[in-house]
């Protein structure tokens, strides 16, 4: 008995001396080696898109032409609107439409190239559709179980919430065969970039569709599996039932607005009280971008344009970042204006930085519900930590862009989305996720409560052995455990 006790004590001592990856989640996730290192880079695919389409269309520099034509059309539209020149505005809209027709070819080619790489791994479009449908149903079941979303509290029955989530159409790999779809090319253009390879995804309430950029799939490709789809799918679906619905779906019904907003108030209050220092205000982000980011980006763009040889990929990224500073045209400031306006309608004329981030924070919280269920013990993945890392790899890749920090500042907080660091750490505050990953304690580092959609909760520490988690993993993926 004494020998057994000593062996157990030595094992616990060795465990305590080893680093717990759960204590440094951002570094653990974003500094992890790429699982599938044979994936082409964005620059590789961009060159292939350009060369193939230039040959097909017997033109040159198609990406540069699309970018120039789109910018010109948007400038003309803005000028015509100021002058109330209806004919000029109609012409600019037609020019924009023609530019988006060309862009559709780029987007389709980007999708084809990324999917060709997935097929090398034995992953087909049907596999995507099945995985996404499973994530959609899984999330609907998980959200319906939340106290804050049950009928007596929110005024919306669980079945209605489930139906709303299941009704969203998810567009991944899809051709623009329907001419009406060309009108949505501009939403892709602003979200996915002129080459379609920005690591992004977005939900549009106007047609109740969630779209995934080929660039996000490229980031997912580096993980070598589809396990990383859960969080992005759950997050974007979350916007269909998000906090913003209370002003967009019930603008003239204060009672209904109050009931819908009540679902999220405990969560937003918890974040505001415990994590407010981790967010930048929209005004601070805007001022930094215009006063410091703008000049730095313009200097970098000029440097790139004068380089020999010119790196088209870098030039287009820098140009996109510079143009997004334009209040008239830039999607960055249009998004910030919309977010600020919505926050004022939701909370007060002077919302806090957390309240300004509320739309994305609430969608993240719903995303964590989907992720927690994916990692749950009923059907655990073979390597929970690797599955966790796969969710955030595309965001880590986006963080590496020098233009994001040049524009927004060192943290990369854009005034609307939480930083990748915050998002990963917030996920690791959920006890179910920490337990599935084999973290030493359910209690997050620092002892602050974790904020769920049901409000603030402060779990008690637990022993690994008590929940059957192998001590030797220490919150690492099996591929990293020693």
Steps between C-alpha positions, in 0.01 A plus 500: 500500500785737588671432168175567312452826690858610425458417129181706486668790680797492263264496201310802633826682568623436146166620365522822701847571360382478138351801320124504456418610146160617626674774700641659181237416238573772244868410476420128507255530211657765278861383538420134440661344192280471191359150480478492119819672384458420130222754442560776243523853637263782420762647268533165320127477435475866406765455230318194369165682491656791313689291245207268427238774463732728305552212255128413484387860449800602289556795731766596749503575874135411561523555877648847453232586243217384725639697793545816288158473331323434829670794672418726206133392499468557876659844475267593215198376694600704806551815291168451318312458826646823636385683187167313496587394147269202443631424150859508623414276792326248275804489271737445792278217629507339155880533491524341843277215384729438201804497727328248728431272203875476452546453873262204492750325273778567751293376791398182319860430400618554858233258624599241238869521590438466874259210451753326274740506795235354731435221251867402530419429865193299403260776611211583265233768481251242629720456807479878558123499469460209740733651759330840480151351530614307809649817655178689425281241673744460787490874567120517482477228765765666718348851493152365575640360827620841624295652781519845339342368181212311654149631446421648841809722494541604139146484365616270222441126522797267465350340190480843333866567576593163356297565187666841456847351522412214266343738244828679419639396163874445510687579178843343473607371161241628255503630145334826397270328251202712597544856362339634817791359697734742325344772710646328806849504353563841654430362849755229424738764361493711815530197728730269304730741317565546130659153481231332713768379740442708813449271803144614562138389525181701550123487552256721307156548648366647175487153344560287813820348362838427650791513255850360543786655305735266313777660708344370821492154348866543408579564867293194592689296241819553698345300786447200270138437607152649530500495881565875506165590341299486823583838653474709182171334402357540851620860530350612169175315564497678835450830317159375382385502865752756625458802725464724192175320412330693783534828308493363146199271547304712745594866437151633577405261777673606826348211697620236256838673471538492878412130519741406221783708646443341842645174366844656471505754783654269766779399261580856385492626860742225605749584223472874570567454872788255467675547165433858386872588482547252218292702252564819304223750433385568146609864529849400615533249215381756245729773628802268503428378147462849359783669689764224513381202303416692184837672452688177586293297253540756222876506550509121488287491184729748324803294601340183359396667175856624443657161575668297228350253440154607615326247727137519381369312805657749742399802291136392488487431875658836582275681253192335648607608848556860385167521320313364802596820682276700269183587691296518180602164357681290753330193639699543820342830594160408360507197730616712793229758435234228488637340817509833683149587387366160606676523838343840563156365414556197723659659806547877518625803312847427644546123497807345662767331284359161606152607392643615166644150455176338621385365162818303451541408866152348511559312175826369649315384812261305280801366311645369826175313564548313172867438574433376854252248362748384236756431772244347738568149634207339314690502169849631578740566211813286488717800590295768681779758522581471129129542426496811720804648325347432158210735582726803530783433256351722224469786753861449606604521135304825460679644802831454320406760238714810562226725361251418774728623777617796294140610460351420840797501735704234682205298632320472166166588665290648218233648728248236401662156533682386816866419448592142415681481833185595691286258299726203566535584869124548533442154355745356754294649784213260430523211752370245249770598252776507765390160624498351150849638432645360821575832669622472859214705637155607398584843638663732241831668574456809717185376667265727306159349420424368158208668326243271346171595341342415834718759678812495718609170644806418706569126504703321762841349426500129429749217491592341170471153646147580617377544144703225340730728297847353437743700711773476238310708241509822708260666264712425192402326179615139494740591221671749735481302825825339612 
